[in-house]
């Protein structure tokens, strides 16, 4: 019985140490008020700076430089008012950079579970919010860039026979 208790104590200490390490690694991403209430969304610049280049590329399937270029092109296309860059975004809202990052992470094979819940540094409370962000950023991308396949599918789905025929020929 003493051996079992010693093993249980050791496992408990290891678990608590792991939890403490996880919280320390997240502290740079958000400020905690009294009683553990998150004060603000994480700073995208802080998160990007803290993430190694190889990990960033693996998570988002693009380099930090490519991400910044995509962000710049979206900002030029849709405007600051809709994009809400981190510099001008109210602290209770999710900035455009973080919305873009969430969408790219989902495109790269991530799960909505990465962003929802108490252990997430994004402070997003519901799955619906994640899918609203995904839809918004997909609209931004669709409005900012010309994707040939999407154009063909829109023509095909329009119901107009000549446009359907044109879409089929272009395939």
Secondary structure, 3 states (H helix, E strand, C coil): CHHHHHHHHHHHHHHHHHHHHHHHHHHHHCCECHHHCECCCCCHHHHHHHCCHHHHHHHHCCCHHHHHHHHHHHHHHHCHHHHCCHHHCCCCCCCHHHHHHHHHHHHCCCCHHHCECCCCCCCECCHHHHHHHHHHHHHHHHHHCCCHHHHHHHHHHCCCHHHHHHHHHHC
